[in-house]
């Protein structure tokens, strides 16, 4: 058994160091994925989002900035959620409009914010910044 694990009272105890977050710390959400050209998340994104939700619920004073990123600078279609607010599935009520890569970046960060708000996180604790990378 590795030294960071021990068996105690019919369960494993895993030892790890906790690090206190500081203002300005950056955390990357590596496993949040979107449908192509869409601000609608793939279902596998739920696991990473639940981790973010737990973080936000751990301290009501935490405020975050969500940075949305896309590659390129072309204009094209952007698919956003329709009135049913299905965060994890493309549906017939989704809205398709033309837009830029920066707008798609913004909409993707916005949909994460909307999901957090739908789970009870105060809207004023979350800001958004849109980025795009010129290829």
DSSP file (Angstrom, degrees, kcal/mol; ACC not computed):
  #  RESIDUE AA STRUCTURE BP1 BP2  ACC     N-H-->O    O-->H-N    N-H-->O    O-->H-N    TCO  KAPPA ALPHA  PHI   PSI    X-CA   Y-CA   Z-CA
    1    1 A X              0   0    0      0, 0.0     0, 0.0     0, 0.0     0, 0.0   0.000 360.0 360.0 360.0 136.7    0.0    0.0    0.0
    2    2 A X    >   -     0   0    0      1,-0.1     3,-1.8     2,-0.1     0, 0.0  -0.227 360.0-115.0 -61.5 155.1    1.3    3.5   -0.8
    3    3 A X  T 3  S+     0   0    0      1,-0.3    -1,-0.1     3,-0.0    12,-0.0   0.716 113.5  61.8 -66.8 -20.6    2.5    5.6    2.1
    4    4 A X  T 3  S+     0   0    0     10,-0.1    11,-3.5     2,-0.0     2,-0.3   0.472 100.8  65.9 -84.6   0.2   -0.2    8.2    1.5
    5    5 A X  E <   +A   14   0A   0     -3,-1.8     2,-0.3     9,-0.2     9,-0.2  -0.901  57.2 174.5-119.8 149.0   -2.9    5.5    2.2
    6    6 A X  E     -A   13   0A   0      7,-1.8     7,-3.2    -2,-0.3     2,-0.6  -0.990  30.0-124.3-148.9 151.4   -3.8    3.6    5.3
    7    7 A X  E     +A   12   0A   0     -2,-0.3     2,-0.4     5,-0.2     5,-0.2  -0.841  39.0 165.9 -94.4 123.6   -6.5    1.1    6.2
    8    8 A X  E >   -A   11   0A   0      3,-3.3     3,-0.9    -2,-0.6    -2,-0.1  -0.973  59.8 -15.6-145.0 125.9   -8.5    2.3    9.3
    9    9 A X  T 3  S-     0   0    0     -2,-0.4    -1,-0.1     1,-0.3     3,-0.1   0.896 127.0 -47.4  50.8  51.5  -11.8    1.1   10.7
   10   10 A X  T 3  S+     0   0    0      1,-0.1     2,-0.3    -3,-0.0    -1,-0.3   0.729 125.1  77.4  65.4  26.2  -12.9   -0.8    7.6
   11   11 A X  E <  S-A    8   0A   0     -3,-0.9    -3,-3.3    -5,-0.0     2,-0.3  -0.987  79.6-105.5-155.1 159.9  -12.1    2.0    5.1
   12   12 A X  E     -A    7   0A   0     -2,-0.3     2,-0.5    -5,-0.2    -5,-0.2  -0.657  23.1-154.1 -86.0 141.4   -9.1    3.6    3.4
   13   13 A X  E     -A    6   0A   0     -7,-3.2    -7,-1.8    -2,-0.3     2,-0.6  -0.979   7.2-160.1-113.0 124.1   -7.8    6.9    4.5
   14   14 A X  E     -A    5   0A   0     -2,-0.5     2,-0.4    -9,-0.2    -9,-0.2  -0.926   9.7-147.7-107.8 120.9   -6.0    8.9    1.8
   15   15 A X        +     0   0    0    -11,-3.5     2,-0.3    -2,-0.6    -2,-0.0  -0.732  29.1 153.9 -91.4 130.9   -3.6   11.6    3.2
   16   16 A X        -     0   0    0     -2,-0.4     2,-0.3     0, 0.0    -2,-0.0  -0.988  41.4-107.8-152.1 154.9   -3.1   14.7    1.1
   17   17 A X        -     0   0    0     -2,-0.3     2,-0.4     1,-0.0    -2,-0.0  -0.627  26.1-141.4 -83.9 138.7   -2.2   18.3    1.8
   18   18 A X        -     0   0    0     -2,-0.3     2,-0.5     2,-0.0    -1,-0.0  -0.813  11.2-153.7 -96.2 141.2   -4.8   21.1    1.5
   19   19 A X        -     0   0    0     -2,-0.4     2,-0.3     0, 0.0    -2,-0.0  -0.969  14.7-129.4-117.8 125.0   -3.8   24.3    0.0
   20   20 A X        -     0   0    0     -2,-0.5     2,-0.2     1,-0.1    -2,-0.0  -0.545  27.0-122.8 -73.0 132.4   -5.6   27.5    0.9
   21   21 A X        -     0   0    0     -2,-0.3     2,-0.3     4,-0.0    -1,-0.1  -0.476  24.1-154.5 -74.9 146.6   -6.7   29.5   -2.1
   22   22 A X    >   -     0   0    0     -2,-0.2     3,-2.3     1,-0.0     2,-0.1  -0.870  33.2 -85.9-118.1 153.0   -5.5   33.1   -2.4
   23   23 A X  T 3  S+     0   0    0     -2,-0.3    -1,-0.0     1,-0.3     0, 0.0  -0.371 117.7  26.7 -56.3 130.7   -7.2   36.0   -4.3
   24   24 A X  T 3  S+     0   0    0      1,-0.3    -1,-0.3    -2,-0.1    -3,-0.0   0.317  83.7 144.5  96.2  -8.0   -6.0   35.8   -7.9
   25   25 A X    <   -     0   0    0     -3,-2.3     2,-0.4     1,-0.1    -1,-0.3  -0.328  41.2-139.1 -62.3 148.1   -5.3   32.0   -8.0
   26   26 A X        -     0   0    0      2,-0.0     2,-0.4     0, 0.0    -1,-0.1  -0.933  19.6-176.9-115.6 133.1   -6.1   30.4  -11.3
   27   27 A X        -     0   0    0     -2,-0.4     2,-0.4     2,-0.0    -2,-0.0  -0.997  16.5-143.5-127.4 132.6   -7.8   27.0  -11.7
   28   28 A X        -     0   0    0     -2,-0.4     2,-1.2     1,-0.0     3,-0.1  -0.815   6.6-143.3 -99.6 133.5   -8.4   25.5  -15.1
   29   29 A X    >   +     0   0    0     -2,-0.4     3,-0.8     1,-0.2    19,-0.0  -0.777  26.9 174.5 -91.5  92.7  -11.5   23.5  -15.9
   30   30 A X  T 3   +     0   0    0     -2,-1.2    -1,-0.2     1,-0.2    18,-0.0   0.773  68.2  51.1 -73.4 -26.4   -9.9   20.9  -18.1
   31   31 A X  T 3  S+     0   0    0     -3,-0.1     2,-0.6    14,-0.1    17,-0.4  -0.150  73.8 111.3-113.7  39.1  -13.0   18.7  -18.6
   32   32 A X    <   -     0   0    0     -3,-0.8     2,-0.3    16,-0.1    -3,-0.0  -0.961  46.0-179.9-109.1 118.5  -15.7   21.1  -19.7
   33   33 A X        -     0   0    0     -2,-0.6     9,-2.7     9,-0.3     2,-0.3  -0.855  12.6-155.4-122.7 153.2  -16.5   20.4  -23.3
   34   34 A X  B     -B   41   0B   0     -2,-0.3     7,-0.2     7,-0.3     3,-0.1  -0.898  26.7-103.2-126.5 152.8  -19.0   21.9  -25.8
   35   35 A X    >   -     0   0    0      5,-2.4     3,-1.9    -2,-0.3     5,-0.3  -0.405  63.1 -77.2 -64.4 152.5  -20.8   20.8  -28.9
   36   36 A X  T 3  S-     0   0    0      1,-0.3    -1,-0.1    -2,-0.1     3,-0.1  -0.263 114.6  -1.8 -56.4 136.1  -19.2   22.2  -32.1
   37   37 A X  T 3  S+     0   0    0      1,-0.2    42,-2.5    -3,-0.1     2,-0.3   0.710 115.7 114.0  58.0  23.8  -20.1   25.9  -32.7
   38   38 A X  B <   -c   79   0C   0     -3,-1.9    42,-0.2    40,-0.2    -1,-0.2  -0.911  67.9-147.8-131.7 151.8  -22.3   25.8  -29.6
   39   39 A X  S    S+     0   0    0     40,-3.4    42,-0.4    -2,-0.3     2,-0.4  -0.376  75.2 105.7-103.5  47.6  -22.6   27.2  -26.1
   40   40 A X        -     0   0    0     -5,-0.3    -5,-2.4    40,-0.1    48,-0.2  -1.000  69.3-129.7-128.3 126.4  -24.2   23.9  -25.0
   41   41 A X  B     -B   34   0B   0     46,-2.0    -7,-0.3    -2,-0.4     2,-0.2  -0.418  15.8-114.5 -82.4 150.1  -22.0   21.6  -23.0
   42   42 A X    >   -     0   0    0     -9,-2.7     3,-2.2    -2,-0.1    -9,-0.3  -0.544  33.6-112.0 -74.1 148.2  -21.4   17.9  -23.6
   43   43 A X  G >  S+     0   0    0     45,-0.4     3,-1.9     1,-0.3     4,-0.2   0.802 113.1  66.7 -54.3 -33.9  -22.8   15.6  -20.8
   44   44 A X  G >  S+     0   0    0      1,-0.3     3,-0.8     2,-0.1     4,-0.5   0.654  84.7  75.4 -64.4 -13.1  -19.4   14.6  -19.6
   45   45 A X  G <> S+     0   0    0     -3,-2.2     4,-2.2     1,-0.2     3,-0.3   0.695  73.4  82.9 -69.7 -18.6  -18.8   18.2  -18.4
   46   46 A X  H <> S+     0   0    0     -3,-1.9     4,-2.5    -4,-0.2    -1,-0.2   0.856  84.4  56.8 -55.9 -38.7  -21.1   17.6  -15.5
   47   47 A X  H <> S+     0   0    0     -3,-0.8     4,-1.4    -4,-0.2    -1,-0.2   0.917 110.4  42.3 -63.5 -44.3  -18.4   16.0  -13.4
   48   48 A X  H  > S+     0   0    0     -4,-0.5     4,-2.0   -17,-0.4    -1,-0.2   0.880 114.1  52.5 -68.9 -37.9  -16.1   19.0  -13.6
   49   49 A X  H  X S+     0   0    0     -4,-2.2     4,-2.7     1,-0.2    -2,-0.2   0.869 105.2  54.5 -66.8 -36.1  -18.9   21.4  -13.1
   50   50 A X  H  X S+     0   0    0     -4,-2.5     4,-2.4     2,-0.2    -1,-0.2   0.868 106.8  52.3 -64.7 -35.0  -20.0   19.5   -9.9
   51   51 A X  H  X S+     0   0    0     -4,-1.4     4,-2.0     2,-0.2    -2,-0.2   0.917 110.6  47.0 -64.6 -43.3  -16.5   20.0   -8.6
   52   52 A X  H  X S+     0   0    0     -4,-2.0     4,-2.6     2,-0.2    -2,-0.2   0.901 111.0  52.3 -64.0 -41.2  -16.7   23.8   -9.3
   53   53 A X  H  X S+     0   0    0     -4,-2.7     4,-2.5     2,-0.2    -2,-0.2   0.918 108.3  50.5 -62.0 -43.8  -20.1   23.9   -7.7
   54   54 A X  H  X S+     0   0    0     -4,-2.4     4,-1.1     1,-0.2    -1,-0.2   0.908 110.4  50.9 -59.2 -41.8  -18.7   22.2   -4.5
   55   55 A X  H >X S+     0   0    0     -4,-2.0     3,-0.7     1,-0.2     4,-0.5   0.942 111.4  46.3 -60.5 -49.0  -15.9   24.7   -4.5
   56   56 A X  H >< S+     0   0    0     -4,-2.6     3,-0.7     1,-0.2     6,-0.3   0.859 112.6  50.6 -65.0 -34.8  -18.4   27.7   -4.7
   57   57 A X  H 3< S+     0   0    0     -4,-2.5    -1,-0.2     1,-0.2     3,-0.2   0.675  95.6  72.6 -75.2 -16.3  -20.6   26.2   -2.0
   58   58 A X  H << S+     0   0    0     -4,-1.1     2,-0.3    -3,-0.7    -1,-0.2   0.726 114.1  14.7 -73.0 -20.3  -17.6   25.7    0.3
   59   59 A X    X<  -     0   0    0     -3,-0.7     3,-1.9    -4,-0.5    -1,-0.3  -0.826  62.1-154.7-157.1 113.2  -17.4   29.4    1.0
   60   60 A X  T 3  S+     0   0    0     -2,-0.3    62,-0.1     1,-0.3    -3,-0.1   0.591  94.6  64.0 -68.0  -8.7  -20.1   32.0    0.1
   61   61 A X  T 3  S+     0   0    0      2,-0.0    -1,-0.3    64,-0.0     2,-0.1   0.595  76.4 111.5 -88.5 -11.4  -17.5   34.7   -0.1
   62   62 A X    <   -     0   0    0     -3,-1.9     2,-0.4    -6,-0.3    -3,-0.1  -0.410  45.9-173.8 -64.8 135.2  -15.7   33.1   -3.1
   63   63 A X        -     0   0    0     -2,-0.1     2,-0.3     2,-0.0    63,-0.2  -0.975   4.5-167.3-125.9 144.1  -16.1   35.1   -6.3
   64   64 A X  E     -e  126   0D   0     61,-2.8    63,-2.4    -2,-0.4     2,-0.5  -0.897  19.8-142.5-130.8 159.1  -14.8   33.8   -9.7
   65   65 A X  E     -e  127   0D   0     -2,-0.3     2,-0.6    61,-0.2    63,-0.2  -0.992  19.3-149.5-117.6 121.2  -14.1   35.0  -13.2
   66   66 A X  E     -e  128   0D   0     61,-3.2    63,-2.6    -2,-0.5     2,-0.6  -0.819   8.7-157.6 -91.9 122.7  -15.0   32.5  -15.9
   67   67 A X  E     -e  129   0D   0     -2,-0.6     2,-0.4    61,-0.2    63,-0.2  -0.900   4.1-156.4-102.5 116.4  -12.8   32.9  -19.0
   68   68 A X  E     -e  130   0D   0     61,-2.6    63,-2.6    -2,-0.6     2,-0.4  -0.769  13.5-167.9 -91.0 137.6  -14.2   31.4  -22.2
   69   69 A X  E     +e  131   0D   0     -2,-0.4     2,-0.3    61,-0.2    63,-0.2  -0.966  14.2 167.0-128.9 141.6  -11.7   30.5  -24.9
   70   70 A X  E     -e  132   0D   0     61,-0.6    63,-2.1    -2,-0.4     2,-0.4  -0.951  31.3-118.7-140.1 163.7  -12.0   29.5  -28.6
   71   71 A X  E    S+e  133   0D   0     -2,-0.3    63,-0.2    61,-0.2     2,-0.1  -0.810  72.6  20.0-101.2 144.9   -9.5   29.2  -31.4
   72   72 A X        -     0   0    0     61,-4.1    61,-0.2    -2,-0.4    -2,-0.1  -0.170  67.1-116.9  92.7 173.7   -9.6   31.3  -34.5
   73   73 A X        +     0   0    0     28,-0.1    -1,-0.1    59,-0.1    29,-0.1   0.143  64.0 127.4-136.7  18.1  -11.3   34.6  -35.3
   74   74 A X        -     0   0    0     26,-0.1    27,-0.6     1,-0.1     2,-0.3  -0.333  57.0-121.1 -77.8 158.5  -13.8   33.7  -38.0
   75   75 A X  E     + D   0 100C   0     25,-0.2     2,-0.3    26,-0.1    25,-0.2  -0.735  50.6 130.0 -91.9 148.7  -17.4   34.5  -38.0
   76   76 A X  E     - D   0  99C   0     23,-2.8    23,-2.7    -2,-0.3     2,-0.2  -0.922  56.6 -42.3-171.5-164.9  -19.9   31.6  -38.2
   77   77 A X  E     - D   0  98C   0     -2,-0.3     2,-0.4    21,-0.2    21,-0.2  -0.529  43.4-162.0 -81.2 148.7  -22.9   30.1  -36.6
   78   78 A X  E     - D   0  97C   0     19,-2.8    19,-2.3    -2,-0.2     2,-0.5  -0.996   5.0-154.4-129.6 125.8  -23.3   30.0  -32.8
   79   79 A X  E     +cD  38  96C   0    -42,-2.5   -40,-3.4    -2,-0.4     2,-0.3  -0.885  17.9 179.5-102.2 125.8  -25.8   27.7  -31.2
   80   80 A X  E     - D   0  95C   0     15,-2.9    15,-2.6    -2,-0.5   -40,-0.1  -0.838  36.6 -80.8-122.1 162.4  -27.1   28.8  -27.8
   81   81 A X        -     0   0    0    -42,-0.4    13,-0.1    -2,-0.3     2,-0.1  -0.257  42.7-140.4 -61.7 144.0  -29.6   27.2  -25.4
   82   82 A X    >   -     0   0    0      4,-0.1     3,-2.0    12,-0.1    12,-0.2  -0.178  43.8 -70.3 -89.7-169.4  -33.3   27.7  -26.1
   83   83 A X  T 3  S+     0   0    0     10,-0.4    11,-0.1     1,-0.3    -2,-0.1   0.723 126.3  66.7 -58.8 -25.3  -36.1   28.3  -23.5
   84   84 A X  T 3  S-     0   0    0      2,-0.1    -1,-0.3     1,-0.0     3,-0.1   0.642  94.9-142.0 -73.2 -11.8  -35.9   24.8  -22.1
   85   85 A X    <   +     0   0    0     -3,-2.0     2,-1.0     1,-0.2    -2,-0.1   0.911  30.4 174.0  50.2  51.7  -32.4   25.5  -20.8
   86   86 A X    >   -     0   0    0      1,-0.2     3,-0.7     3,-0.1    -1,-0.2  -0.798   9.6-173.8 -87.9 104.5  -31.0   22.1  -21.5
   87   87 A X  T 3  S+     0   0    0     -2,-1.0   -46,-2.0     1,-0.2    -1,-0.2   0.705  77.2  37.9 -71.2 -21.3  -27.3   22.7  -20.6
   88   88 A X  T 3  S+     0   0    0    -48,-0.2   -45,-0.4     1,-0.1     2,-0.3   0.101 108.5  54.1-125.7  21.3  -26.1   19.3  -21.8
   89   89 A X  S <  S-     0   0    0     -3,-0.7     2,-0.4   -47,-0.1    -3,-0.1  -0.964  72.8-120.6-157.1 137.3  -28.0   18.4  -25.0
   90   90 A X        +     0   0    0     -2,-0.3     2,-0.3   -50,-0.1    -3,-0.1  -0.660  43.8 180.0 -74.7 131.0  -28.7   20.0  -28.4
   91   91 A X    >   -     0   0    0     -2,-0.4     3,-1.4    -5,-0.1    -2,-0.0  -0.803  43.4-103.4-130.8 170.9  -32.5   20.3  -28.7
   92   92 A X  T 3  S+     0   0    0     -2,-0.3    -2,-0.0     1,-0.3    -1,-0.0   0.677 116.8  58.6 -70.7 -16.4  -35.0   21.6  -31.2
   93   93 A X  T 3  S+     0   0    0      2,-0.1   -10,-0.4   -11,-0.1    -1,-0.3   0.438  78.4 118.7 -93.0   2.2  -35.5   24.8  -29.2
   94   94 A X    <   -     0   0    0     -3,-1.4     2,-0.4   -12,-0.2   -13,-0.2  -0.270  63.9-124.5 -63.0 155.6  -31.9   25.9  -29.4
   95   95 A X  E     -D   80   0C   0    -15,-2.6   -15,-2.9   -13,-0.0     2,-0.5  -0.883  18.8-162.1-108.5 132.2  -31.1   29.2  -31.1
   96   96 A X  E     +D   79   0C   0     -2,-0.4     2,-0.3   -17,-0.2   -17,-0.2  -0.966  22.2 155.3-117.0 122.5  -28.7   29.5  -34.0
   97   97 A X  E     -D   78   0C   0    -19,-2.3   -19,-2.8    -2,-0.5     2,-0.1  -0.950  44.9 -98.0-139.1 157.2  -27.4   32.9  -35.0
   98   98 A X  E     +D   77   0C   0     -2,-0.3     2,-0.3   -21,-0.2   -21,-0.2  -0.470  55.8 143.7 -73.3 150.9  -24.2   34.2  -36.7
   99   99 A X  E     -D   76   0C   0    -23,-2.7   -23,-2.8    -2,-0.1     2,-0.1  -0.982  42.7 -92.0-172.3 176.2  -21.4   35.5  -34.5
  100  100 A X  E  >  -D   75   0C   0     -2,-0.3     4,-2.2   -25,-0.2   -25,-0.2  -0.454  38.7-105.8 -97.3 169.9  -17.7   35.7  -33.9
  101  101 A X  H  > S+     0   0    0    -27,-0.6     4,-2.4     1,-0.2     5,-0.1   0.874 122.7  54.1 -61.6 -37.7  -15.3   33.5  -32.1
  102  102 A X  H  > S+     0   0    0      2,-0.2     4,-2.3     1,-0.2    -1,-0.2   0.903 107.2  50.1 -64.6 -40.2  -15.2   36.0  -29.3
  103  103 A X  H  > S+     0   0    0      2,-0.2     4,-2.8     1,-0.2    -2,-0.2   0.901 109.7  50.7 -64.7 -40.6  -19.0   35.9  -29.0
  104  104 A X  H  X S+     0   0    0     -4,-2.2     4,-2.3     2,-0.2    -2,-0.2   0.913 109.1  52.0 -62.9 -41.1  -18.8   32.1  -28.8
  105  105 A X  H  X S+     0   0    0     -4,-2.4     4,-1.9     2,-0.2    -2,-0.2   0.926 111.9  46.5 -58.0 -45.7  -16.2   32.4  -26.1
  106  106 A X  H  X S+     0   0    0     -4,-2.3     4,-2.6     1,-0.2    -2,-0.2   0.930 111.5  50.4 -62.9 -46.7  -18.5   34.7  -24.1
  107  107 A X  H  X S+     0   0    0     -4,-2.8     4,-2.1     1,-0.2    -1,-0.2   0.855 108.8  52.8 -63.4 -35.0  -21.6   32.5  -24.6
  108  108 A X  H  X S+     0   0    0     -4,-2.3     4,-1.3     2,-0.2    -1,-0.2   0.906 111.7  44.5 -68.3 -41.1  -19.6   29.4  -23.4
  109  109 A X  H  X S+     0   0    0     -4,-1.9     4,-2.2     1,-0.2    -2,-0.2   0.898 112.2  54.6 -66.5 -39.0  -18.6   31.2  -20.2
  110  110 A X  H  X S+     0   0    0     -4,-2.6     4,-3.0     1,-0.2    -2,-0.2   0.883 103.4  54.1 -61.9 -40.2  -22.1   32.5  -19.8
  111  111 A X  H  X S+     0   0    0     -4,-2.1     4,-1.9     2,-0.2    -1,-0.2   0.859 108.2  49.9 -67.1 -33.0  -23.7   29.0  -20.0
  112  112 A X  H  X S+     0   0    0     -4,-1.3     4,-2.4     2,-0.2    -1,-0.2   0.925 111.9  48.7 -66.6 -44.0  -21.4   27.8  -17.2
  113  113 A X  H  X S+     0   0    0     -4,-2.2     4,-2.6     1,-0.2    -2,-0.2   0.937 110.7  50.3 -59.6 -46.8  -22.4   30.9  -15.2
  114  114 A X  H  X S+     0   0    0     -4,-3.0     4,-2.2     1,-0.2    -1,-0.2   0.875 109.6  51.3 -60.9 -37.8  -26.1   30.2  -15.9
  115  115 A X  H  X S+     0   0    0     -4,-1.9     4,-0.9     2,-0.2    -1,-0.2   0.939 110.7  47.9 -64.4 -46.4  -25.7   26.5  -14.8
  116  116 A X  H ><>S+     0   0    0     -4,-2.4     5,-2.1     1,-0.2     3,-0.7   0.910 112.0  49.7 -60.3 -42.7  -24.0   27.6  -11.5
  117  117 A X  H ><5S+     0   0    0     -4,-2.6     3,-1.8     1,-0.2    -1,-0.2   0.886 105.9  56.5 -63.8 -38.5  -26.8   30.1  -10.9
  118  118 A X  H 3<5S+     0   0    0     -4,-2.2    -1,-0.2     1,-0.3    -2,-0.2   0.729 104.9  54.2 -65.1 -19.5  -29.4   27.4  -11.6
  119  119 A X  T <<5S-     0   0    0     -4,-0.9    -1,-0.3    -3,-0.7    -2,-0.2   0.291 131.8 -90.7 -97.1   8.0  -27.8   25.4   -8.8
  120  120 A X  T < 5S+     0   0    0     -3,-1.8     2,-0.4     1,-0.3    -3,-0.2   0.489  78.4 139.8 102.5   3.7  -28.1   28.3   -6.3
  121  121 A X      < -     0   0    0     -5,-2.1    -1,-0.3    -6,-0.1    -2,-0.1  -0.677  60.4-108.7 -81.5 132.1  -24.9   30.3   -6.7
  122  122 A X    >   -     0   0    0     -2,-0.4     3,-1.9     1,-0.1     4,-0.2  -0.356  19.2-133.6 -62.8 134.2  -25.5   34.0   -6.5
  123  123 A X  G >  S+     0   0    0      1,-0.3     3,-1.7     2,-0.2    -1,-0.1   0.824 102.0  63.7 -58.5 -34.6  -25.1   35.7   -9.9
  124  124 A X  G 3  S+     0   0    0      1,-0.3    -1,-0.3   -61,-0.0    -2,-0.1   0.514  92.2  65.6 -73.5  -2.2  -23.0   38.5   -8.5
  125  125 A X  G <  S+     0   0    0     -3,-1.9   -61,-2.8     1,-0.1     2,-0.4   0.466  97.0  64.2 -91.5  -2.8  -20.3   36.0   -7.4
  126  126 A X  E <   +e   64   0D   0     -3,-1.7     2,-0.3   -63,-0.2   -61,-0.2  -0.979  58.2 178.1-129.9 123.0  -19.5   35.1  -11.1
  127  127 A X  E     -e   65   0D   0    -63,-2.4   -61,-3.2    -2,-0.4     2,-0.4  -0.767  18.4-136.3-114.7 168.5  -18.1   37.4  -13.8
  128  128 A X  E     -e   66   0D   0     -2,-0.3     2,-0.4   -63,-0.2   -61,-0.2  -0.951  16.0-176.6-130.1 142.9  -17.2   36.5  -17.4
  129  129 A X  E     -e   67   0D   0    -63,-2.6   -61,-2.6    -2,-0.4     2,-0.4  -0.995  16.3-148.2-136.4 132.1  -14.3   37.3  -19.7
  130  130 A X  E     +e   68   0D   0     -2,-0.4     2,-0.3   -63,-0.2   -61,-0.2  -0.852  18.9 175.0-105.5 136.3  -14.2   36.2  -23.3
  131  131 A X  E     -e   69   0D   0    -63,-2.6   -61,-0.6    -2,-0.4     2,-0.3  -0.935   8.0-175.1-132.0 154.6  -10.9   35.3  -25.2
  132  132 A X  E     -e   70   0D   0     -2,-0.3     2,-0.5   -63,-0.2   -61,-0.2  -0.983  19.3-134.5-147.1 153.3  -10.1   33.9  -28.6
  133  133 A X  E     -e   71   0D   0    -63,-2.1   -61,-4.1    -2,-0.3     2,-0.5  -0.934  16.4-135.3-113.5 123.4   -6.9   32.9  -30.2
  134  134 A X              0   0    0     -2,-0.5   -63,-0.0   -63,-0.2    -2,-0.0  -0.634 360.0 360.0 -77.2 125.6   -6.0   34.0  -33.7
  135  135 A X              0   0    0     -2,-0.5    -1,-0.1     0, 0.0   -64,-0.0   0.461 360.0 360.0 -80.3 360.0   -4.7   31.0  -35.6
